[in-house]
Amino acid sequence: MAGKTVTRADLAESVFRKVGLSRTESAELVETVIDEICHAIVRGEAVKLSSFATFQVRSKNERIGRNPKTGEEVPISPRRVMTFKASNVLKQRILKAHLSRKAKLKPVTPVA
C-alpha cells in the first residue's frame, strides 16, 4: 500500500494553518527544527521526540557477510548507522488505523 509522502512544505503549511505564523516563518521554523535534529544525530546524540520516536546513531563492527547470488563471503567494514525506534504511542496509533481500515474493508455477511 503506497502512501502520501509528507514534505517539508507540507509541514510548513500545517504549522501555518495551526499555529498562525506567516508562511515564511512557518517554513523557517520547520527548517530550523529539522536542521537541529540532523545536527544532533550527526554529533552522535540521541534525539527523542516524545510520543513519536527516538533517532540514534549506533556503531556496527566489522563482520563477514555473504553475497546472496554467489555465496561468496565478503567482509563488511565497520560503520555507523542511524536507527529509528517508534514510540509506543506511535505504534498504537498505527495499529488503531490499521484495524479501523481493516474493519471498513471487511465484507458484510447478509442476515438470513
CYANA upper distance limits for C-alpha pairs under 8 A (distance plus 0.5 A):
  6 VAL  CA     10 ASP  CA      6.42
  6 VAL  CA     11 LEU  CA      7.72
  7 THR  CA     11 LEU  CA      6.96
  8 ARG  CA     12 ALA  CA      6.62
  8 ARG  CA     27 ALA  CA      8.17
  8 ARG  CA     30 VAL  CA      7.45
  8 ARG  CA     31 GLU  CA      8.10
  9 ALA  CA     13 GLU  CA      6.58
  9 ALA  CA     27 ALA  CA      7.47
 10 ASP  CA     14 SER  CA      6.71
 11 LEU  CA     15 VAL  CA      6.77
 11 LEU  CA     27 ALA  CA      8.45
 11 LEU  CA     30 VAL  CA      7.37
 12 ALA  CA     16 PHE  CA      6.59
 12 ALA  CA     23 ARG  CA      7.51
 12 ALA  CA     26 SER  CA      5.51
 12 ALA  CA     27 ALA  CA      5.22
 12 ALA  CA     29 LEU  CA      8.23
 12 ALA  CA     30 VAL  CA      6.44
 13 GLU  CA     17 ARG  CA      6.72
 13 GLU  CA     23 ARG  CA      7.37
 13 GLU  CA     26 SER  CA      7.66
 13 GLU  CA     27 ALA  CA      8.21
 14 SER  CA     18 LYS  CA      6.52
 15 VAL  CA     19 VAL  CA      5.85
 15 VAL  CA     20 GLY  CA      7.67
 15 VAL  CA     21 LEU  CA      7.71
 15 VAL  CA     26 SER  CA      6.20
 16 PHE  CA     20 GLY  CA      5.74
 16 PHE  CA     21 LEU  CA      5.80
 16 PHE  CA     22 SER  CA      6.56
 16 PHE  CA     23 ARG  CA      6.09
 16 PHE  CA     26 SER  CA      6.02
 17 ARG  CA     21 LEU  CA      8.49
 21 LEU  CA     25 GLU  CA      6.37
 21 LEU  CA     26 SER  CA      6.25
 22 SER  CA     26 SER  CA      6.49
 23 ARG  CA     27 ALA  CA      6.65
 24 THR  CA     28 GLU  CA      6.70
 25 GLU  CA     29 LEU  CA      6.56
 26 SER  CA     30 VAL  CA      6.75
 27 ALA  CA     31 GLU  CA      6.66
 28 GLU  CA     32 THR  CA      6.53
 29 LEU  CA     33 VAL  CA      6.71
 30 VAL  CA     34 ILE  CA      6.67
 31 GLU  CA     35 ASP  CA      6.42
 32 THR  CA     36 GLU  CA      6.60
 33 VAL  CA     37 ILE  CA      6.77
 34 ILE  CA     38 CYS  CA      6.67
 35 ASP  CA     39 HIS  CA      6.58
 36 GLU  CA     40 ALA  CA      6.61
 37 ILE  CA     41 ILE  CA      6.77
 37 ILE  CA     47 VAL  CA      7.28
 38 CYS  CA     42 VAL  CA      6.67
 39 HIS  CA     43 ARG  CA      6.70
 40 ALA  CA     44 GLY  CA      7.01
 40 ALA  CA     45 GLU  CA      5.82
 40 ALA  CA     46 ALA  CA      7.78
 40 ALA  CA     47 VAL  CA      7.51
 41 ILE  CA     45 GLU  CA      5.73
 41 ILE  CA     46 ALA  CA      6.85
 41 ILE  CA     47 VAL  CA      7.32
 41 ILE  CA     55 PHE  CA      7.76
 41 ILE  CA     56 GLN  CA      7.12
 41 ILE  CA     57 VAL  CA      7.06
 41 ILE  CA     82 MET  CA      8.42
 42 VAL  CA     57 VAL  CA      8.41
 44 GLY  CA     56 GLN  CA      7.77
 44 GLY  CA     57 VAL  CA      6.14
 45 GLU  CA     56 GLN  CA      7.21
 45 GLU  CA     57 VAL  CA      7.67
 46 ALA  CA     54 THR  CA      7.38
 46 ALA  CA     55 PHE  CA      6.21
 46 ALA  CA     56 GLN  CA      5.03
 46 ALA  CA     57 VAL  CA      7.44
 47 VAL  CA     54 THR  CA      6.04
 47 VAL  CA     55 PHE  CA      5.60
 47 VAL  CA     56 GLN  CA      6.98
 48 LYS  CA     52 PHE  CA      8.43
 48 LYS  CA     53 ALA  CA      6.50
 48 LYS  CA     54 THR  CA      4.75
 48 LYS  CA     55 PHE  CA      6.92
 49 LEU  CA     53 ALA  CA      5.91
 49 LEU  CA     54 THR  CA      6.64
 50 SER  CA     87 SER  CA      8.09
 51 SER  CA     87 SER  CA      6.23
 51 SER  CA     88 ASN  CA      7.81
 51 SER  CA     89 VAL  CA      5.82
 51 SER  CA     90 LEU  CA      6.85
 52 PHE  CA     86 ALA  CA      6.60
 52 PHE  CA     87 SER  CA      5.76
 52 PHE  CA     89 VAL  CA      7.35
 52 PHE  CA     90 LEU  CA      6.04
 53 ALA  CA     84 PHE  CA      7.24
 53 ALA  CA     85 LYS  CA      5.92
 53 ALA  CA     86 ALA  CA      4.74
 53 ALA  CA     87 SER  CA      5.31
 53 ALA  CA     90 LEU  CA      8.09
 54 THR  CA     83 THR  CA      8.49
 54 THR  CA     84 PHE  CA      6.31
 54 THR  CA     85 LYS  CA      5.70
 54 THR  CA     86 ALA  CA      7.04
 54 THR  CA     87 SER  CA      7.81
 55 PHE  CA     82 MET  CA      7.27
 55 PHE  CA     83 THR  CA      6.13
 55 PHE  CA     84 PHE  CA      5.24
 55 PHE  CA     85 LYS  CA      7.05
 56 GLN  CA     82 MET  CA      6.00
 56 GLN  CA     83 THR  CA      5.70
 56 GLN  CA     84 PHE  CA      7.18
 57 VAL  CA     80 ARG  CA      6.97
 57 VAL  CA     81 VAL  CA      6.05
 57 VAL  CA     82 MET  CA      4.87
 57 VAL  CA     83 THR  CA      6.67
 58 ARG  CA     80 ARG  CA      6.02
 58 ARG  CA     81 VAL  CA      5.91
 58 ARG  CA     82 MET  CA      6.69
 58 ARG  CA     83 THR  CA      7.61
 59 SER  CA     78 PRO  CA      7.90
 59 SER  CA     79 ARG  CA      6.40
 59 SER  CA     80 ARG  CA      4.88
 59 SER  CA     81 VAL  CA      6.91
 60 LYS  CA     78 PRO  CA      6.01
 60 LYS  CA     79 ARG  CA      5.90
 60 LYS  CA     80 ARG  CA      6.46
 60 LYS  CA     81 VAL  CA      7.83
 61 ASN  CA     77 SER  CA      7.78
 61 ASN  CA     78 PRO  CA      5.08
 61 ASN  CA     79 ARG  CA      7.38
 62 GLU  CA     75 PRO  CA      7.58
 62 GLU  CA     76 ILE  CA      6.08
 62 GLU  CA     77 SER  CA      5.22
 62 GLU  CA     78 PRO  CA      4.78
 62 GLU  CA     79 ARG  CA      8.25
 63 ARG  CA     75 PRO  CA      6.36
 63 ARG  CA     76 ILE  CA      5.80
 63 ARG  CA     77 SER  CA      7.39
 63 ARG  CA     78 PRO  CA      8.08
 64 ILE  CA     73 GLU  CA      6.91
 64 ILE  CA     74 VAL  CA      6.18
 64 ILE  CA     75 PRO  CA      5.00
 64 ILE  CA     76 ILE  CA      6.28
 65 GLY  CA     73 GLU  CA      6.19
 65 GLY  CA     74 VAL  CA      5.67
 65 GLY  CA     75 PRO  CA      6.43
 65 GLY  CA     76 ILE  CA      6.67
 66 ARG  CA     71 GLY  CA      6.14
 66 ARG  CA     72 GLU  CA      6.04
 66 ARG  CA     73 GLU  CA      4.96
 66 ARG  CA     74 VAL  CA      6.21
 67 ASN  CA     71 GLY  CA      5.52
 67 ASN  CA     72 GLU  CA      5.79
 67 ASN  CA     73 GLU  CA      6.90
 67 ASN  CA     74 VAL  CA      7.43
 68 PRO  CA     72 GLU  CA      8.32
 86 ALA  CA     90 LEU  CA      6.66
 86 ALA  CA     91 LYS  CA      6.98
 87 SER  CA     91 LYS  CA      6.76
 88 ASN  CA     92 GLN  CA      6.56
 89 VAL  CA     93 ARG  CA      6.80
 90 LEU  CA     94 ILE  CA      6.71
 91 LYS  CA     95 LEU  CA      6.68
 92 GLN  CA     96 LYS  CA      6.51
 93 ARG  CA     97 ALA  CA      6.64
 94 ILE  CA     98 HIS  CA      6.60
 95 LEU  CA     99 LEU  CA      6.61
 96 LYS  CA    100 SER  CA      6.66
 97 ALA  CA    101 ARG  CA      6.59
 98 HIS  CA    102 LYS  CA      6.56
 99 LEU  CA    103 ALA  CA      6.58
100 SER  CA    104 LYS  CA      6.83
101 ARG  CA    105 LEU  CA      6.97
102 LYS  CA    106 LYS  CA      6.80
